[in-house]
Amino acid sequence: MLMHRFAVTHKLRIGGGIVVALLFLLPVFWMVLTSFKFQRDIFTTPPTVFFTPTLENYSNYLQRSSIPYQMLNTAIVAFGSGLISIFTGAMAGYALARLRIRGAGLLGVLILMSRGVPPIALAVPMFLVGRSLGLIDKHIFLILAYCTFLIPYVMWLMRSFFIALPKELEESAMIDGCSRFGAFFKIIVPISLPGLLSTLIFCVILAWEELLFAIVLTNRVASTVPVAIANIAGDTVNGANWGALTAVGTMTVIPVVIFALLVQKWLIQGLADGATKG
């Protein structure tokens, strides 16, 4: 009886997981499906699943816009901000986890509270600073802007990871002649590599889809794909071009999915390590 109840519960959990996954994937599936439709097929009632596919939405918009250049900008900004945030945030998290710093708890709380500040409250001051320094519409300025919300995220994730590691690892390395920095980079970083890589993946995804800072701090040179999508959706003169909108949305999702598939081994390992060590 107990085994039968366990089997039923297991099947119910699997079924519930499948239903939740389908609910999350349905909008993505419909976006991809719509991107291959002619304009006349998009507004049919009831919506059609079977239709004559076309690549017109992709070819026309790629030829008439700067989407490829904006995709390159998005990759530069996302990976640049992710790498800088991992490097600085990991060291900050290690310092809060290991070093006895006066006021470390207060400092950590203040950094965490910065995540609660509305981004719009930071975008305008950043724009004024960037304009005075001549950095508006520059890749480096957008990268640094993204670091303001990525570094606290990295710091708190890695702090929990470092706290779970035994202190004897660094102590034995320092007895052998390593400095604190040497012990961190030679011992702690290799051990924490799965956690660092999984955190980097999440940072890249967060930066890839960010819109507010990109639309305020860029104009043309450093403009990203989310800005292009917002411009298409906001074209109220000719009406929203849903074919182009879904095509660009699909092109935005595909690189992230490919990147996640390539690094899924380290992502799963990092999540598993975080769950067992947290």
N, C-alpha and C positions, 0 to 999 in steps of 0.2 A: 504493500500500500504506500509506504514511504517512497519507494523508488518510483512508483507510478506518479505520485504527486510531484516529485522532483522533475520527472520527464515532462509533465504537463507545464510546470512553471518555466522550465527551460525553453520549451516551444513558444510559450506566451512571450517571453522576453525577446526571443529571436523575431517573432512576428511583430512585436511592438517596435523593435529597432528597424525592421524593414519598412514599416509604415512611416516612421519618423524620417528615415532617409529619403523615402519617396516624396514626402511633403517638402523637404528641403531642396531636392533635386528637380522638382517639377518646374519651378520658375526658370531654372537654368536650361532645362530641356526645351521649354517653350521659347526662350530667347534664341537658342541655336536654331530651332525649327523655323522661327519667324524670319531669321536672317537669310534663309534660302527661298523666301516667298516673293512673288511679284506683289506690287502694291495693292493690286485688286484682290489678291488672295488673303491679305492681312486682315481686311475688314469684313470678310464674309461672315454671315450669321446663319447657322452656328459655325464656330471656328472649324476649319478643316485640318485634318492630320495628313491626309493624302492629297498631294498636289504636284504640279510640275515644278521641280526645283530649278533655281537659277543662281548664278554667281554674280548677277548684275549689281547687287548691293555692295559686294566686296570690290569688284573691279572698278566701278564708277567712283566710289568714294576714295579708293586708294589713289586713283589717277588725279582726282580733283582736289585733294587735301594734303595736309602735311602729317597724316597719321603715322607713316613709318618713322619720320623724324621725331615725332612726339613719343613713339614707343621706345626709341633709343634714349630719349631724355628720361623717360620713366625708369628704364633699366639703370641708367647711370645714377640717378638720384636715389632709387630704392636700395641698390647694392652699396652705394657710397655711404648713405646714412646708416644702413644696417651694420657695415663693417666698423665705422667709427663708434657707433653706439655699443657694439659688442666689446670693443677694445676698452673704452672708457668705463662703460657700465659694469663690466666684469671686475675691473680693478676696484671700482667703488664698492661693489657688493662684497668683494673679498675683504676690503678694509673694514666695513661695518660688521662682517662676520668674525673677523679674527683680531683686529687691532683694538687695544683699549684706548679709545679716543674720548676725551671729555666732551660730553654733549653729543655722542654718536647717536643715541636714541632719538634725541630731538632733531638732529640733522636728518636722520632717516625718515622721521615723520613729516618733516617739512618737504622733503623731496617727494614723498608719497602724496602729500596734499597737492603738490603741483600738478598731479595727474587729474585732480578734480577741477582745475581752472578751465572754464570754457575756452576752446581754441579761438573763438572770435575775439576774446579779450586780449589775446596775445598777437593776433594777426595784424591789427592796426599799429601797435607800437613797433612791431617788427618791420612793417612797411615803412614807417617813418625813419627808423634806424637805417634800413637798407637804402632808402632814397638819399639820405645824407651821406652815406658812404659810397654811393654809386654802385651798389650791388644788386639792385632790382633787376630781375630777369637774368640772373646768373645762377649756374648750377650749384656752385659752392654755397651760396646763401640759402638756397632751398634745402640743400643737404643739412646745413647747420640748423635750419628751422625744424626739420623733421627730427633731428637729434634731441630737441627739447622735450618731446613726448616719448621718444624711444628709450633714452638713457634711463629714466626712472623705471620703466618697464623691465629693462634688462637687469638693472641693479637689484630689484626685489626678487626677481626669479633666481638669479645666480646667488644672491645672498643665502636663500634657503638651501640651495644646492651645496654651497661651501660649508654651511653650518653642519650639515650631515656628514661631512668628511672628517675623519679622525685627525686631530691636531698632530699626532705623532708623525704623520707624513712629512710635514714641514720641519718639525723639530729634528728628526733624524737627518734631513738634508742640510739643515743649518749647522748641525754638529759636524758634518763632513766638510764644512767650509762654505756652503752656499749662503748668500745674503737672503733677506726676505723676498726681494724681487726675483732672485735666482730660483728660490724654492717655489715661488708662484708660477714662473714661466716654465720651469723644467719638470716640476712634479704635479702641481695642481691643475695647470691648463691641460696637459695630456690626459689626465684622469677625467677631467670635466668636459672633454671634447664633445661627447654626445649631447650634453646639456647646452653647450655653447652653440652647436650647430642647429639644434632644434629652436633655440631662442632666436638665432639669426634668421631662420626661415620665417618665423612669425613677424620679426621686424621688417623683413623684405615685403611680406604680404601687406602689413599695415601701411608701409610707405608707398607701396604700389597703388593702393586704392585711395590715398588721401587726396582730398579735393580743395578744402578751404585755403590752406597755405599756398597751394599751387595756383589757385585762381587769383589770390591777392598779391603774391610776390613775383609772379611771372607775367610776361606779356606775349612774347613770340619766340624768343631764342630758347628759353628753358621750359616752355610750356609742356605739360604732360598729357597723357591720354585721358585721365578723368576730366580735365578741362575741355578737351575736344568733345567728350560725351555730353558735358553740361551745355556746351554751345549748340550742339545738335538738338538737345531736348528743349533748349530755350529759344529756338528759332520759331517764333510765333507768327512771323510775317508770312512765310510760305506753309506754315503748319509743320508739326513735328514729322520728320522723315523716319518713320519707324523701321523701315528696312535698313537704312544706314545706321540708325541708333543700335539696333540689335546686332548688326554686323560688326560694328566697332566694339560693342560690349563683348561679343564672342572672341574677337581678336585680343581683347584685354585679358580675358579669363584664360585663354589657351596657354600663354607663357607661364602663368602661375601654376597651372595644373601640371605642365611638363616639368617645371622646376621641383614641385612637390613630389612627383613620381621619381625623379632622379635621386632625390635625397631622402626618400621615405624610410630607408633603412636606418639612417641616423636620427630621423625624426621620431620613429617608433622607439628606438633605443633610448633616446633622450627622455621621452615621456615616461617610459617604463622605469628608468633610473630615478627620475624625479618622484615618481609615485612610491617607489620602495624606500628612497632615502628621505623623503619628506615626512 
